[in-house]
Amino acid sequence: MSVSRSVSDHNTTSSAESFLLQSTNPRKRTRGYYQAEAARKREGLSNADGRALPYQQGREEASCTGTGMADHPTSIITTVIFDVGGVVVKSPLLGVNKFEKAEGLPADYLNVAITARGADGAFQKLEVGALQLPEFYAQVSYALIHRDRKLRPKFALGVDISLTKPYPSISGSFGQQFGDQMSDTPFNNPAYKRFCMKTKRTCPSLPTTLQVDGKQLWKQMMVEALTPNLPIIKLIKRLRESGKYRVAALTNNFQLPAGKTEDDQEALGLAPMEIKNLFHEFIESSQVGLRKPDPKFFEYALKLLNVRSPKEVVFFDDIG
């Protein structure tokens, strides 16, 4: 399942929508269909060799993924799946970028550190429910969004939040592991050098020692995760209204701490019910116990959605 391009690009959204709406009926694939297909290729929405972009090749580059329909012009799309973070809402990784800049770290240094940990990473463990978000982090996030009820952001309006109020340094199991792993320069520096070689960029001077506050980094990530991508939300609504597709979300997320309410869910950067209700199915890593890019997570989604063939599916993701 693959198409490569940033989903925040309005032109990409338009051509992807055009492609979807015209590809469901082979009899209507006239000049407009082939123009949409040509635009899709021109915008880099398919691999040069036509093959699907495998998730297993890494998640460093921001892109948008869906099925490689250029090779299957007679396939009928029945199902559209969206990632949430970085697609339906801003990516928490944007918060990592801002944190890096504020701390004077090389671009993508902490993003690489998160990715390089694989299944052993604190962030990855959080997303499959192996680590729980401490009560402290719930309180911090709740305070951020509720410090002034009049200013509380309305998700549908895309109002952002600013970090202004300091909080005491308290760590929990997740926060401690997250901060320690982000500070582990003996592990992170070689991973970053490999990343630079792979992306053919000049490797800058790297820190010999580092002390990352996992709490502060987490706060910055969750602020980004509260801002919606309105063109994508509009696209989702149009797809639902057409009545032609099963529309689902497939997302890596984390469990809500015990005793928390729906308001707390939004404060923690988790998709509120108004977002979940956009979809026929909302499939969460923390509930299933699997996360992207594990192929089993995608297989689970296809089975749940009664998809007969992956060729029927378009998947939008921010990382390819």
Residue pairs with C-beta under 8 A, 6 or more apart in sequence:
1 52
1 65
1 66
1 67
1 68
1 81
1 298
1 310
1 313
1 314
1 315
2 46
2 47
2 52
2 53
2 54
2 65
2 66
2 67
2 68
2 315
2 320
3 16
3 40
3 45
3 46
3 53
3 63
3 64
3 65
3 66
3 67
3 68
3 314
3 316
4 44
4 45
4 46
4 47
4 53
4 63
4 64
4 65
4 320
5 12
5 43
5 44
5 45
5 63
5 64
6 12
6 62
6 63
6 64
6 318
7 13
7 64
7 86
7 87
7 229
7 232
7 316
7 318
8 229
8 231
9 43
10 231
11 43
12 43
12 45
12 64
13 231
13 232
13 235
15 36
15 39
15 40
15 43
15 45
16 40
16 45
16 64
16 66
16 235
16 314
16 316
17 235
17 238
17 239
18 32
18 36
18 39
19 36
19 37
19 40
19 69
20 77
20 80
20 239
20 245
20 314
21 242
21 244
22 28
22 29
22 32
22 33
22 36
23 29
23 33
23 69
23 73
23 75
23 76
23 77
24 76
24 77
24 244
24 245
25 76
26 74
26 76
29 73
37 70
37 73
40 46
40 70
41 70
45 64
45 66
46 68
46 69
46 70
47 53
47 68
50 68
50 70
50 71
51 68
52 67
52 68
53 63
53 65
53 68
53 320
55 292
55 293
55 295
55 320
56 293
58 115
58 198
59 115
59 292
59 293
59 319
59 320
60 108
60 111
60 112
60 115
60 195
60 198
60 199
60 319
61 199
61 319
61 320
62 86
62 91
62 318
62 319
63 317
63 318
63 319
63 320
64 87
64 316
64 317
64 318
64 320
65 315
65 316
65 317
65 320
66 80
66 313
66 314
66 315
66 316
67 75
67 77
67 310
67 311
67 312
67 313
67 314
67 315
69 75
69 77
69 311
69 314
72 311
75 309
75 311
75 312
76 312
77 245
77 312
77 313
77 314
78 244
78 245
78 246
78 307
78 312
78 313
79 245
79 246
79 247
79 248
79 305
79 307
79 312
79 313
79 314
80 239
80 245
80 246
80 247
80 248
80 313
80 314
80 315
80 316
81 247
81 248
81 249
81 250
81 301
81 305
81 313
81 314
81 315
81 316
82 88
82 232
82 236
82 247
82 248
82 249
82 250
82 279
82 315
82 316
83 249
83 250
83 251
83 292
83 315
83 316
83 317
83 318
83 319
84 249
84 251
84 253
84 271
84 275
85 91
85 92
85 93
85 225
85 251
85 252
85 253
85 318
86 93
86 317
86 318
86 319
87 229
87 232
87 316
87 317
87 318
88 228
88 229
88 232
88 233
88 236
88 249
88 271
88 275
88 278
89 225
89 226
89 227
89 228
89 229
89 271
89 275
90 224
90 225
90 226
90 227
90 228
90 229
91 224
91 225
91 318
92 221
92 222
92 224
92 225
92 269
93 111
93 114
93 221
93 224
94 224
95 217
95 220
95 221
95 222
95 223
95 224
95 225
96 110
96 111
96 114
96 217
96 220
96 221
97 107
97 108
97 111
98 220
98 224
99 105
99 110
99 216
99 217
99 220
99 221
100 106
100 107
100 108
100 109
100 110
100 111
101 107
103 212
105 207
105 210
106 192
106 204
106 206
108 192
108 195
109 188
109 192
109 206
110 182
110 212
110 217
112 188
112 191
112 192
112 195
113 181
113 182
113 184
113 187
113 188
113 191
113 192
114 121
114 123
114 182
116 187
116 188
116 191
117 123
117 124
117 181
118 124
119 125
121 181
122 131
122 174
122 177
122 178
122 181
122 214
123 178
124 291
125 131
125 174
125 177
126 132
126 133
126 174
126 254
126 286
127 252
127 253
127 254
127 285
127 286
127 291
128 285
128 286
128 289
128 290
128 291
129 254
129 255
129 286
129 287
129 289
131 173
131 174
131 177
132 173
132 174
132 255
132 257
133 172
133 174
133 254
133 255
133 256
133 257
133 268
134 171
134 172
134 173
134 174
134 175
134 257
135 172
135 257
136 170
136 171
136 172
136 175
136 215
137 172
137 174
137 175
137 215
137 218
137 268
138 257
138 260
138 264
138 267
138 268
140 167
140 215
140 218
140 219
141 219
141 222
141 264
141 267
141 268
141 269
142 263
142 264
142 267
142 268
143 165
143 167
144 161
144 163
144 165
144 219
144 222
144 223
144 267
145 152
145 153
145 161
145 226
145 266
145 267
146 152
146 263
146 267
147 165
153 159
153 160
153 161
153 226
155 226
155 228
155 266
155 272
155 274
155 275
156 228
156 233
156 274
158 227
158 228
158 230
159 227
160 223
160 226
160 227
161 223
161 226
162 223
163 219
163 220
163 223
167 215
167 219
169 213
169 215
170 215
171 179
171 214
171 215
174 214
175 214
175 215
175 218
176 214
177 214
178 214
178 217
178 218
179 211
179 212
179 213
179 214
179 215
179 217
180 214
181 187
182 188
182 210
182 212
182 214
182 217
183 210
183 211
183 212
185 206
185 207
185 208
185 209
185 210
188 210
189 206
189 207
192 203
192 206
193 203
193 206
196 202
196 203
197 203
221 269
222 268
222 269
223 269
225 269
226 266
226 269
228 275
232 316
233 275
233 278
236 247
236 278
236 279
237 278
239 245
239 247
240 247
240 278
240 280
246 280
246 281
246 305
246 306
246 307
247 278
247 279
247 280
248 279
248 280
248 281
248 282
248 283
248 301
248 305
249 271
249 276
249 278
249 279
249 281
249 282
249 283
250 283
250 292
250 297
250 298
250 301
250 315
251 271
251 282
251 283
251 284
251 285
252 285
252 291
252 292
253 270
253 271
253 284
253 285
253 286
254 268
254 270
254 286
255 286
255 287
256 264
256 265
256 268
256 270
257 264
260 268
262 272
262 273
265 271
265 272
266 272
271 282
276 282
280 305
281 301
281 304
281 305
283 300
283 301
283 304
285 291
285 292
285 297
288 297
288 300
290 296
290 297
290 300
291 297
292 298
292 317
302 310
302 313
307 313
